[in-house]
């Protein structure tokens, strides 16, 4: 069903999939009431929202993928999802463990002779995956942000504190984890992601490098100043923030996390590993890629766990020994941004519901969290 409505200064397009499992019109009203004002407030050109509940999906598509072409957003439009990519990277690493190719307790040096003699040689893959190796920064320094120079940076890096004591959110940390996980599988990261993991999860139109024949579906991103921008290359860009996908594929990924019994045994085990909590960080539990909160969760608790301070400042952690599976009543989420895109994904296993919100503008994370919390809270009550 396609409905065209005139709103504000642009054209609003809504397309929703058919569903028999929940009150479609009430969900539509809720999503519209949240997303339309948000787009106006943040000057967002296009957004795609997908919801899954009790095995049924709904899609809500707004605005345009490009201001120049005026091409409408659909559930097939490709968006950059930024750090939501880390949940794919985490799943790949957990898959490698399920296949017996690595253990999260392995030292990084097992797979990277380039790290010999460095502080990172003995750091565990788990510490890399959970941002706890000792203070790797959010981004590579400019001079090191290239595949040919990153190991020189890792060789000379000095920890700020003991591994496993502080969480400092870091692309070089989880990026290296993904790189080494792919090495353990004997294939380049992009190849094993696109040819093994994504197809195994049932994803048909998700990419690290968008092929030429799919470029027409790739939305144009817009920076905070309104200028067009897309993500550029960098060291471990694929592993840390490189996935491009659609709302239809990303909600399938959420469904794979909600109902992994449909996957093969190694992928089921991988999903379970990514849903395991390894560290407590204030009110949030750090899993593998994903971050968890007890459900029901207040908006204030979610906002506290997704602040700039959580991303930019070291946070003392309390190890979970043994690591604990996320309870069914958990809000499991991840945010992601690139220069021109903003993404958010969340799901609650015990309620069999989840949401993805994609936009071709990098707008404040707190606004994404507010939108998702409002929509899923309303959905549960229906």
N, C-alpha and C positions, 0 to 999 in steps of 0.2 A: 504494500500500500504506500503510495506517495502522496503527500499533502504539501502544497506550496502555499506559504503565507507571507505577506509583506510585513516586515517588522523593521522599525527604525530606519537606518540608512541602507540596509542591505536586503538581500533575499534570504528567507529562512526556509530550509528544506528539512522535512522530517520523513524518515522512512523507518518503519518498524516491522520486524518479522512477525509472522503469525504465531500465536501461542494459544494453548487451551488451558494452561496450568495456573494462570493467575489473572486477576482483573486487569486486562490490558489497558482499558481507558483510564483507570485510576493511576496505574503506573505511569502512563503517558503524561497525565496531568501533573504528577509529581515531578517527573524529570523535566518537563517543560518549565515548570515554575522555578526550578533550581537553575537550569542551564541558560535559559534565555536572558535573565538579568545578569548572570555571570559574564556572558559574552559581551553584553553591552558595557558593563562596568570595566572589563579588562580589555576591551577592543580586540576581541579574538575573531579572526576571520572564519575559522571552521573548527567544529568539534564533532567527535564521534563517541557515543556512549553505548556500551553493551552491558546487559544485565543477564545473569543466569539465576534461576530459582527453581528448585525441584526438577532439574533437568530440562527446563524450558528456557529459551533465549528470547530476548527482545533487543532490537537495535533502534537507536535514535540518532539521526544524523542531521547536523546543522551547518548552514553556511557554506563556504566555498573552500576548496583545497588550494586555490590560487586566486589572488585578487586580480591578476592579469587575465587569466583564462575564464574566470567565473565558473569553473568546473565544480559542480556540487560535490560535497563530501558524501561518500557512501560507506557501507560497512566493508568495502573492499579497498578504500583509500589507504595508502601506506603512510604511516607516521613514524618519525623517529621517537623511540621510547626512552632514550637516555639510560639512566641507571636501573630502570626496570629490567634492562638487559642482564643485570647482575643475577637475577633469579634464573635466567637461562644458563648463565655461566656456572652458577652453583649446581644446577641440575646436571650439567655435563660432568662436573667434577664428581658428584655423587654417583653418576652412572659409571664413571671410570672405576670408582671404588667397588660398585656392585659387580663389575666384570673382573675384579681382582687385579686391576692394573695399577692401583695405588691404594694407600691407606691415608686417611686424613691425618694420622699421626706421623706420616713420613716427613723427614726433613726435606726442605726445598732442594738442597744440594743433591739429593738422590737423582733428580731429573734435570739438574742444571749444573754441569761441571763448571760453567762460567762463574758460578758463585763461590767456587773454592777459595777458602781463606777469608771470606767476607762474613759480616755479622749475620747475613741472611742464610748462610749455608746450613745452619742447624735449626732454623726456624721451621715450625711445622706448617704443613699445608693448611691445617685448620686455622692457625693463627693468621695466615694470609687471607683466608676466606672470610674471617670474622673481623678483620681490621684491627687485630690485636698483636701484630708482630713487634711493636715497640715504637711506633710513631712515624710510619711512612706517611707522607703528606697527602692532601686531597688530590693534588695534581702533580705530574712530573714538572720539575723546573724546565723552563723554556728550552734550555740548551740540551736537555736530556729527552725531550718529547719526540723521539724518533726511534723506530725499531732498531736502527743500527747503533744507537747510543745508550739505550736503556740499561744494558748490562754493565756498562761503565759506571752508570749512576748507582746501580744496586751494589756494585763492588765497593764503592767508597762510602755508602750510606752508613751512618752511625745511629744506633737506637737512642731514643730519648729516655726510655724507661724499660723495665724488664718485660719480655713477651708475656702476654696473658694477663696484664694488670690494667691496661688502659685501652679503650677503644677510640681510635681516631679514623673516622670514615675516609677511605682512600681508594682511588682508582689504581695507583701502582700496586696496592696490596692485593685486592681481589683480582686485578688484571693479571698479575703474575700467577696467581692460583689457576686461573683459566688457561693460561699459556702452558703451564706445566701439566695440567690435566690432559690437554690435547697431546702433549708430548708423550704422556704415558700410554695413550691410545695409538701412537705412532703415525698421527696425521696432523696436518695444520688445523688450527682452531676453526677457521672459516669453513673448511671442508667438512669436518666432523660435525659441526653445528648444523650446517645446511643440508648435509646428505644423510646424516644418521639421527641426530637428536630431534630436530624439528619434524621430520617425517614420522619418526617413532611416536611423537606426541600428537600426530594427526594434523599438523600444520602444513598447509599447502602453499601459502603465499606470505611467508616470512623469510627475511633475508638479513645477512650481514652486509653483503654488497648487492645492491639492487641491480638485477640484470637489465640490459638495454630494453628488452621487450616488455619490461614492467615499469619503465620510467614514467609512462603516462599516468600511472596510478599513484606516483610518489608526490605527496603534498609539498607545497612550498612552505617553508617555515618563515616565521617573522620574529625578529628580535624585539626586545622591549621598546626600542625606539621606532619600531615599525618597519625597519629595513629587512628585505628578504635575506635569508641565510639558511644554509644547511650545514650539517656537521662536517668538519674537515678531518683529514687523517692525523693520526698521532700514535705514540707508543701505546700498544695494547688497547687501542680504541675499540676494536671488535669485542674484546673480552669485557671491557668495563662499561661501554655505553653505545655499542654499535648496532643493535638490532633495529630493523625497520619492519613494522608489521601493521596489520589492519585490526580494527575492533573485532571483526569476525574471527580472526585467528587468535587474537589475544584472549578472547573469552573462551575459546576452546582450550587454551593453555590453562586458564583458571579452572575449567571443568576437569581437566586432567589432574589438577591438584585436589579438586573436590572429590573426584571419583576415579582414583588411579587403578581400580580393579580391572578396568578395560585395557590397561597397558600390559606389555610383556613384563616378565618377572623382574628383570634388571631395572627397568624404568619405574616399576612399582617401588622397588627398594630405594631407588634414587629419590623419588618424591618423598618417601618417608624420612630419608636422611635430611632433606632440605626443610622438613617440618620439625626438626629436632632443635631444641633450644640448647645453646652452649654457654651463653653468658647472660646474666641479668645486668641491665643498664638502666638504672632508675626504674621506672614503671614499664619498661619495654624489655622483651627477651630477644636476644640476637640469635637468629637461626642461621642457616646457610643460605644467604641471599635474602630470604624473607625475614621480616620482623613481626613479633607477636605481642598481643595485648589480651588480657582476660576479657571475655565477652559475657554480658553486655559491657561496652566501653563508653566512657563519657567522651564528649568531643574535646574537652580540656585535656584529657589524658592522651588522646591521639595527637593533638596539636603539640603537646609538650615533647612527644617522641619524634616529631617531624620538624623541629625548629632548625634555624640556621646554626644555632649553638651546637645542636647534636651533630650537625654535619661538619662544622668547622673547628670545634674545640675537643680536646681529649676528654673522655668520660671514664671514670673509674668503673671497672667491671667486677662482678662476682661470678667466678666460674661455677657452672652447674656440674656437680660430680656425684653421680653420673649425669651425663646429658639427658634431658627429659623431652619426650615427644610433646608437641603442642597439644593441649587439650582440645577436644572437639569444639568446646565453647571458647574459641579464640578468634580475635580479629587479626588476620594475617595480611600484611600489606607491604607495598614498596612504591616509592615515588621515583620519578625519573625526569631529567631535564637535559636538553641540549640548548644551543644558542637560540634556536627558533621553535622549539617544541616543548610541551609539558605533558607529562603522563602520570597516571596513578592507577594502581590495581589493588584490589582488596577482596577478601573472601572470608566467610565464616563457615567452616566445615560442618559444625553441628546444626546449622540452619540451611545447609545446602544452597547457599546464595553467594553471589559475587558480582563485582562490577569492575569495568575498565572505563576510564575517562581519558580521551586523547584530544589534544589540541595542537594546532599549528602555530602556537605562540608559547614562549616561556613566561608563564604568569605565576603569581605566588603560590607556593606549595600549600600554604594554609587554606587557600580558597579551594583547592582540589580536595583536600581532606574534608572540609566543611560540606562540600557538595556530595561527596560519596557517603559520608555519615548520614546526612539528611535523607538521601535517597534510600539507602539500605535500611535505615531505621523505619522509614515509612513502609517499605516493602514488607518487612517482618510483621508489621501490624495488620497487613491486609489479608 
